[in-house]
Amino acid sequence: MSHMTIRGTAADPVTEYLRLGLAFDRIEEGFVDAYTGDPALRTEVENAPAPEPAELARRARALLNELPSGLSADRAEFVGSHLRALECSARKFAGAEIGFVDEVSAYFDVRIEPGDEAVYRDAHARMADALGAPGATGDRLREAYADYRHGDEIPADLVSQLIAEFAGSLRETVRREFPLPDAEVVEFEVVSDKPWSGFNYYLGDFRSKVAVNTDLPQYMSSLPGLIAHEAYPGHHTEHCRKEQGLVGSGQAEHTIFLVNTPQCLMAEGLADHALAAAMGTAWQEWAAEIYADFGLRFDAERARAVSTAAAGLIRVRQDAALALHDRGVDADEVAMFLQRWLLVAPDRSRQMLRFLTSPLWRAYISTYVEGYALLGEWLDVAGPAGPERLARFGRLLDEPLTPATLRAELQ
């Protein structure tokens, strides 16, 4: 009997969950985003016979049925929501036909629906005002936005220096509020030919490698957010705090981070709120000072106005995913949809399509859209800014929360 069909002992459901999760990397490399647990377990899974997806689905169902298996209620809720996601992934790998909306629901524990084009039109009107082109629509608005983006581009030779500068400033700020081990460190590297703009590889022992993709230009208005998202107080900070607190207290289920599970929605929602959590809603002024040191002029007020207006377009990329995978719309038509509403050039829309059509990442856009909305609503309970909101953000960094937990607290 291979380790893929090994016992699901009620006595140790977490080890079985880890063994199951690690097996998915044998089917789709990259499915295990991070693993910092017992290396012997990983070696055991890597050396076992190749897993059968249908067997992994059965294994996930069996483990789910055995819960709580001695786990506390919050740990059983966390592991159970992830087993439901893994069961769906295994069925997909085995060739099962699963509707896209149901697939997203199983992975991330949210129900998605199309956005409202009236909201997008309103966002365009507000963007036109912010860009100094009131009433502009269509090609005129796209040109105004392209001009703005061109002026917002960071010279390629300054990108690495600015990454280091923003990371250093954010690290200092974040560590004051959310202490991190002295040993923690983030190493940044510039890469190309990837379907994403940035990626955090958590290596364990409070270390991360963050890759920044330079296939397309980096922009002054978005680089600080990218660094906050991937490092401080985003993914890297969350990994460190959970390794120190949850894993340190024996909750080994947090030694693995799996793609297409509820923890992804929680992590991406947290990371997209990270910059505002660290620097407040007036972060643009802080960024402008750093850019000025490098001889770059960053219009903080205009950047904030454009960003606030563009927030109304957050659901456009999820709509594109629904068009592709739920309604079977042609990729060229979806590229045009992205260009129309996000006012992006064809090369940028094609980069987005790479992500939306990747077998591993096709559903992932919902983690940003729904994660940002759900975590934003939950954070808003503490008000728009201040110590209470920051303390609430700290709960996201430290506690094993799930989408269901947040919804229950909101009710």
C-alpha positions in Angstrom: 0.0 0.0 0.0 1.4 3.4 -1.0 1.6 6.3 1.3 -1.0 8.0 -0.9 -3.6 5.5 0.4 -2.2 5.4 3.9 -4.5 5.3 7.0 -6.5 8.4 7.9 -5.9 8.0 11.6 -8.4 9.9 13.6 -5.6 10.3 16.2 -3.5 12.4 13.9 -5.7 14.2 11.3 -3.2 17.0 10.8 -0.3 14.7 9.7 -2.7 13.1 7.2 -3.8 16.5 6.0 -0.2 17.5 5.4 0.6 14.2 3.7 -2.5 14.7 1.5 -1.6 18.3 0.6 2.0 17.4 -0.2 0.8 14.7 -2.6 -0.9 17.4 -4.8 2.5 18.8 -5.7 3.2 15.4 -7.4 0.2 16.1 -9.7 0.7 19.8 -10.3 4.0 21.4 -9.4 3.5 24.6 -7.6 0.3 23.4 -5.8 2.2 23.5 -2.6 3.1 27.2 -2.3 5.1 26.7 0.9 5.9 23.8 3.3 7.9 24.4 6.5 7.1 21.2 8.3 8.9 17.9 8.9 11.2 17.3 5.8 10.9 13.6 6.4 7.2 13.7 5.6 7.9 15.6 2.4 10.6 13.0 1.4 8.2 10.2 2.2 5.5 11.7 -0.1 8.0 12.4 -2.9 9.3 8.9 -2.8 5.9 7.2 -2.8 4.2 5.8 -5.9 2.6 8.6 -8.0 -0.8 9.5 -6.5 -4.1 8.9 -8.3 -6.3 12.0 -8.2 -9.5 10.0 -7.6 -7.7 8.4 -4.6 -6.7 11.8 -3.2 -10.4 12.9 -3.5 -11.5 9.8 -1.5 -8.8 10.5 1.0 -9.9 14.1 1.5 -13.6 13.0 2.0 -12.6 10.4 4.5 -10.5 12.8 6.6 -13.3 15.4 6.4 -15.8 12.8 7.7 -13.5 12.0 10.6 -13.3 15.6 11.9 -13.0 17.0 14.6 -10.8 14.0 15.4 -9.8 15.6 18.7 -9.1 19.0 17.2 -10.5 22.2 18.8 -13.5 23.8 17.0 -11.4 26.5 15.2 -8.7 24.0 14.1 -11.3 21.6 12.8 -13.0 24.4 10.9 -9.7 25.4 9.3 -8.7 21.9 8.3 -12.2 21.0 7.2 -12.5 24.0 4.8 -9.2 23.1 3.3 -10.1 19.4 2.9 -13.2 20.5 1.0 -11.1 22.5 -1.4 -8.6 19.7 -1.9 -11.4 17.3 -2.6 -12.6 19.5 -5.4 -9.1 20.0 -6.8 -8.6 16.2 -6.8 -11.9 15.7 -8.6 -10.8 18.3 -11.2 -7.5 16.5 -11.7 -9.4 13.3 -12.1 -11.3 14.8 -15.0 -14.7 15.6 -13.3 -16.8 18.3 -14.9 -17.3 21.0 -12.2 -19.0 24.3 -13.0 -16.6 27.3 -12.6 -18.8 29.0 -9.9 -18.9 25.8 -7.9 -15.2 25.3 -8.4 -14.4 28.8 -7.0 -16.9 28.1 -4.1 -15.2 24.8 -3.1 -11.7 26.4 -3.3 -12.3 29.7 -1.5 -15.6 29.3 0.3 -17.3 32.3 -1.6 -20.0 32.5 -4.2 -19.1 34.7 -7.1 -21.4 36.5 -9.5 -20.9 39.0 -12.3 -20.1 42.6 -11.6 -22.3 45.5 -12.7 -21.3 47.5 -15.8 -23.1 50.5 -14.5 -20.5 50.5 -11.6 -17.7 50.3 -14.2 -19.2 53.2 -16.2 -19.3 55.3 -13.0 -15.7 54.4 -12.2 -14.7 55.6 -15.7 -16.5 58.9 -15.2 -14.6 59.4 -11.9 -11.3 58.4 -13.5 -11.9 60.9 -16.3 -12.3 63.7 -13.7 -9.2 62.5 -11.8 -7.2 62.5 -15.0 -8.2 66.0 -15.9 -10.3 64.9 -18.8 -13.9 65.3 -17.5 -16.5 63.6 -19.7 -13.9 61.5 -21.6 -15.0 58.0 -22.6 -13.7 55.3 -25.0 -10.5 56.0 -26.9 -10.2 59.5 -25.3 -10.3 58.1 -21.8 -7.9 55.3 -22.7 -5.5 57.9 -24.2 -5.7 60.1 -21.0 -5.1 57.0 -18.9 -2.2 55.9 -21.1 -0.6 59.3 -20.8 -0.9 59.2 -17.0 0.6 55.7 -16.9 3.5 56.7 -19.1 4.3 59.5 -16.6 3.9 57.1 -13.7 6.5 54.6 -15.1 9.6 53.9 -13.1 12.8 54.0 -15.1 14.0 50.3 -15.2 17.4 51.2 -13.7 15.8 52.5 -10.5 13.4 49.6 -9.9 15.7 47.5 -7.7 16.9 50.5 -5.6 13.3 51.6 -5.0 12.2 48.1 -4.0 15.0 48.1 -1.4 14.0 51.6 -0.2 10.3 50.9 0.2 10.9 47.5 1.8 13.3 49.1 4.3 10.8 51.8 5.2 7.8 49.5 5.5 9.8 46.9 7.5 10.7 49.5 10.1 7.1 50.7 10.4 5.6 47.2 10.5 8.1 45.8 13.1 7.1 48.6 15.5 3.5 47.5 15.5 3.9 43.7 14.8 7.2 42.5 16.2 9.0 39.9 14.1 11.9 37.7 15.0 15.4 39.3 14.6 16.2 36.5 12.1 13.5 37.5 9.6 14.6 38.6 6.2 13.2 39.1 2.7 15.4 38.7 -0.4 14.1 40.5 -3.5 14.9 39.4 -7.0 13.8 40.7 -10.4 12.4 38.1 -12.8 10.7 37.8 -16.2 8.3 35.6 -18.2 5.9 34.9 -15.3 2.0 35.2 -15.3 2.0 37.3 -12.2 3.5 40.7 -11.2 5.0 39.6 -7.9 5.4 36.3 -5.9 6.4 35.5 -2.3 8.3 32.2 -1.8 8.2 31.6 1.9 11.2 29.5 2.8 10.6 28.9 6.5 12.6 30.0 9.5 11.2 33.6 8.9 12.8 33.9 5.5 11.1 34.9 2.2 12.3 35.3 -1.4 10.1 37.8 -3.3 10.2 37.8 -7.0 9.1 41.0 -8.9 8.2 40.5 -12.6 9.6 43.1 -15.0 8.0 41.9 -18.2 5.9 45.0 -18.0 6.8 48.4 -16.6 6.6 49.0 -12.8 4.6 52.1 -11.8 5.1 54.6 -9.0 1.5 54.3 -8.0 1.6 50.6 -7.6 5.2 49.6 -6.5 4.6 50.5 -2.8 1.5 48.4 -2.8 3.4 45.5 -4.4 6.1 45.6 -1.7 3.5 45.8 1.1 1.5 43.0 -0.4 4.4 40.6 -0.8 6.5 41.5 2.3 5.5 44.1 5.0 2.9 43.7 6.4 1.6 41.3 3.7 2.5 37.7 2.9 6.0 37.6 4.5 4.8 39.2 7.7 1.8 36.8 7.9 3.9 33.7 7.3 6.4 34.9 10.0 3.7 35.7 12.6 1.9 32.4 12.0 5.1 30.4 12.1 6.0 32.0 15.4 2.6 31.9 17.0 0.4 29.1 15.5 3.2 26.6 14.4 5.1 27.5 17.6 2.1 26.4 19.7 1.8 23.0 17.8 -0.7 23.9 15.1 1.2 22.0 12.4 -1.6 22.5 9.8 0.0 26.0 9.3 3.3 24.5 8.1 1.7 24.1 4.6 0.2 26.7 2.3 -1.8 25.2 -0.6 -3.0 26.9 -3.8 -6.7 27.0 -4.4 -7.8 26.8 -0.7 -9.5 29.3 1.6 -6.2 30.4 3.1 -5.3 31.9 -0.3 -8.4 34.1 -0.2 -7.5 35.2 3.4 -3.9 35.8 2.5 -4.6 37.8 -0.7 -7.3 39.9 1.0 -4.9 40.7 3.9 -2.1 41.5 1.5 -4.2 43.8 -0.6 -5.1 45.8 2.6 -1.5 45.7 3.8 -0.3 49.1 2.5 -3.2 51.0 4.0 -2.8 49.1 7.3 0.8 50.0 7.5 0.9 53.6 6.2 -2.8 54.7 6.4 -4.9 56.0 3.5 -2.5 58.9 2.9 0.4 56.6 2.0 0.9 58.5 -1.3 2.6 61.4 0.5 5.1 59.0 2.2 5.8 57.4 -1.2 6.2 60.9 -2.9 9.0 61.7 -0.4 10.9 58.5 -1.2 10.5 59.1 -5.0 11.7 62.7 -4.6 15.0 61.3 -3.1 15.5 59.5 -6.5 14.7 62.5 -8.6 11.1 61.3 -9.5 8.0 63.5 -9.2 5.0 61.6 -7.9 1.7 63.5 -7.7 0.3 62.1 -4.5 -3.1 63.8 -4.8 -3.7 62.7 -8.4 -2.5 59.2 -7.7 -5.0 58.9 -4.8 -7.9 60.2 -7.0 -7.1 57.8 -9.8 -6.7 54.9 -7.5 -10.0 55.6 -5.6 -11.9 55.8 -8.9 -10.2 52.6 -10.3 -11.3 50.7 -7.2 -14.7 50.5 -8.8 -13.2 48.2 -11.5 -12.0 45.6 -9.1 -14.5 42.9 -10.4 -13.6 43.3 -14.1 -10.9 40.6 -14.0 -13.3 38.2 -12.2 -15.9 38.9 -14.9 -13.2 38.0 -17.4 -12.7 34.6 -15.6 -16.4 34.0 -15.6 -16.6 34.8 -19.3 -13.8 32.4 -20.1 -14.6 29.5 -17.8 -18.3 29.7 -17.1 -19.7 31.0 -20.4 -17.0 29.8 -22.8 -16.4 33.2 -24.4 -13.5 33.4 -26.9 -10.1 34.6 -25.4 -9.8 37.4 -27.9 -13.2 38.8 -26.9 -12.2 38.6 -23.3 -9.0 40.4 -24.0 -11.1 43.2 -25.6 -13.4 43.3 -22.5 -10.3 43.8 -20.3 -8.9 46.5 -22.6 -12.3 48.3 -22.6 -12.9 48.4 -18.9 -9.4 48.4 -17.4 -8.2 50.9 -20.1 -5.1 48.7 -20.6 -3.0 48.1 -23.7 -3.3 44.8 -25.6 0.0 43.5 -24.1 -1.2 44.1 -20.6 -4.6 42.4 -21.3 -2.7 39.3 -22.7 -0.5 39.2 -19.6 -3.8 39.1 -17.6 -5.1 36.3 -19.8 -2.0 34.2 -19.1 -2.9 34.2 -15.5 -6.7 33.7 -16.1 -6.0 30.7 -18.4 -3.3 29.0 -16.4 -4.5 25.6 -15.3 -3.3 26.2 -11.8 -4.2 29.9 -11.4 -7.5 30.2 -13.5 -9.8 30.5 -10.5 -7.3 32.5 -8.4 -8.4 36.0 -9.4 -11.3 35.5 -7.0 -9.0 35.5 -4.0 -8.1 39.2 -4.8 -11.6 40.3 -5.7 -13.6 38.5 -3.0 -10.8 38.5 -0.4 -10.4 42.3 -0.7 -14.2 42.8 -0.3 -14.8 40.4 2.5 -11.7 41.4 4.6 -12.5 45.1 3.9 -16.0 44.7 5.2 -14.7 42.9 8.3 -11.9 45.5 8.9 -14.4 48.4 8.4 -16.2 47.3 11.6 -13.3 49.0 13.4 -13.7 52.2 11.4 -11.6 53.7 8.6 -8.3 54.1 10.5 -6.7 54.1 13.9 -5.5 51.6 16.6 -8.7 49.5 16.6 -8.4 48.8 12.8 -4.7 48.0 13.2 -5.5 45.6 16.0 -8.1 43.9 13.8 -5.6 43.7 11.0 -3.2 42.0 13.5 -5.8 39.3 14.0 -5.6 38.5 10.3 -1.8 38.1 10.7 -2.0 35.9 13.8 -5.2 33.9 13.9 -6.3 30.9 11.8 -9.3 32.8 10.4 -11.4 31.5 7.4 -14.0 33.2 5.2 -16.7 31.4 7.2 -15.3 32.8 10.5 -15.3 36.3 9.1 -18.9 36.0 7.8 -20.0 34.6 11.2 -18.4 37.5 13.0 -20.0 40.0 10.6 -23.5 38.5 11.3 
